[in-house]
């Protein structure tokens, strides 16, 4: 079966900011996405854990597959927010079947 290279985009974001980032994705014609809710994690600033009662520190990974051009456009669009929203953005190559969908 034939595969093509596309970009896998993952953005770790505070959950309340998800709708804002999905708008940026739609604006660059990325229509497909999945949300993965994260319970706990750690980084340079220490560990954190989701609080089910208050929603404090709730984080989500937005997962998308897109062409290189769309991934580049999204990166440019959200670049100003990387520091202010403390986003973690990763982009990697992935092989997909039915590449015309991305």
Backbone torsions as a table, in degrees:
resi	resn	phi	psi	omega
1	UNK	NA	138.4	-178.0
2	UNK	-77.0	135.3	174.2
3	UNK	-123.4	159.5	176.4
4	UNK	-131.2	156.0	179.4
5	UNK	-85.0	129.8	173.5
6	UNK	-132.1	176.7	-179.8
7	UNK	-103.7	132.2	172.8
8	UNK	-97.3	121.1	-176.4
9	UNK	-112.2	126.7	175.6
10	UNK	-126.1	129.7	178.7
11	UNK	-126.1	116.7	173.6
12	UNK	-89.0	122.6	-170.5
13	UNK	-144.3	152.6	170.6
14	UNK	-62.2	131.0	-172.9
15	UNK	-50.7	-40.5	-180.0
16	UNK	-61.7	-17.8	-178.6
17	UNK	-90.1	-5.1	-177.6
18	UNK	-53.9	-50.7	-178.3
19	UNK	-57.9	-37.1	179.7
20	UNK	-64.5	-42.3	179.9
21	UNK	-72.1	-34.7	176.8
22	UNK	-65.3	-32.0	174.7
23	UNK	-62.4	-42.7	177.2
24	UNK	-61.6	-40.0	178.6
25	UNK	-62.7	-46.8	178.6
26	UNK	-62.3	-37.2	-179.2
27	UNK	-63.6	-24.6	177.7
28	UNK	-104.7	17.2	174.1
29	UNK	71.3	32.1	169.4
30	UNK	-100.3	112.1	-174.1
31	UNK	-103.2	-20.0	-177.6
32	UNK	-100.6	135.1	180.0
33	UNK	-159.3	159.6	173.7
34	UNK	-133.8	149.4	177.3
35	UNK	-112.3	132.9	177.8
36	UNK	-121.1	114.3	-178.5
37	UNK	-81.9	135.5	-174.4
38	UNK	-107.6	132.6	-177.8
39	UNK	-87.9	-34.2	-176.8
40	UNK	-160.8	163.5	178.5
41	UNK	-172.3	-175.6	179.0
42	UNK	-158.2	157.8	-179.8
43	UNK	-165.2	-158.2	-178.4
44	UNK	-56.5	-33.3	-177.2
45	UNK	-90.9	9.7	178.5
46	UNK	104.3	-170.7	-178.3
47	UNK	-92.2	156.3	176.4
48	UNK	-143.5	159.1	178.7
49	UNK	-144.2	138.6	178.4
50	UNK	-65.7	135.5	176.7
51	UNK	-105.5	108.1	-176.7
52	UNK	-61.9	-27.1	-177.2
53	UNK	-75.0	-50.6	-175.3
54	UNK	-97.7	-19.9	-174.8
55	UNK	80.5	4.8	-179.2
56	UNK	-60.9	138.3	177.4
57	UNK	64.6	19.0	177.9
58	UNK	-65.4	129.9	-179.7
59	UNK	-128.2	153.1	-178.6
60	UNK	-139.2	144.9	169.8
61	UNK	-101.6	126.0	171.8
62	UNK	-94.3	122.3	-178.5
63	UNK	-112.3	127.5	-179.7
64	UNK	-139.6	153.0	170.8
65	UNK	-120.4	132.1	-176.8
66	UNK	-152.7	167.3	173.0
67	UNK	-68.5	164.3	178.3
68	UNK	-59.5	-41.4	-178.1
69	UNK	-63.2	-43.6	179.1
70	UNK	-69.2	-38.1	177.7
71	UNK	-64.1	-41.8	177.6
72	UNK	-63.0	-41.8	179.7
73	UNK	-65.0	-40.3	178.0
74	UNK	-65.2	-43.8	179.1
75	UNK	-58.4	-45.2	178.3
76	UNK	-63.2	-39.0	-177.9
77	UNK	-66.6	-39.4	-176.3
78	UNK	-98.0	-2.7	-178.9
79	UNK	-50.8	-41.7	-179.7
80	UNK	-62.3	-19.4	-176.2
81	UNK	-96.6	-7.3	-174.8
82	UNK	-56.0	-46.0	-179.9
83	UNK	-82.1	-46.0	-174.6
84	UNK	-66.9	-32.6	177.9
85	UNK	-97.4	-1.5	-179.4
86	UNK	54.1	49.1	-179.9
87	UNK	-80.3	148.7	167.5
88	UNK	-111.9	114.2	-177.5
89	UNK	-113.8	123.4	173.8
90	UNK	-125.2	143.0	178.4
91	UNK	-135.5	129.4	-179.9
92	UNK	-140.0	161.6	175.8
93	UNK	-79.0	142.8	177.0
94	UNK	-143.2	146.3	176.9
95	UNK	-94.9	128.4	-179.9
96	UNK	-126.1	151.8	170.9
97	UNK	-92.2	146.2	-178.3
98	UNK	63.4	51.6	-177.3
99	UNK	-59.6	-21.6	179.9
100	UNK	-64.9	-15.7	178.9
101	UNK	-78.5	-11.9	-176.2
102	UNK	-116.9	NA	NA
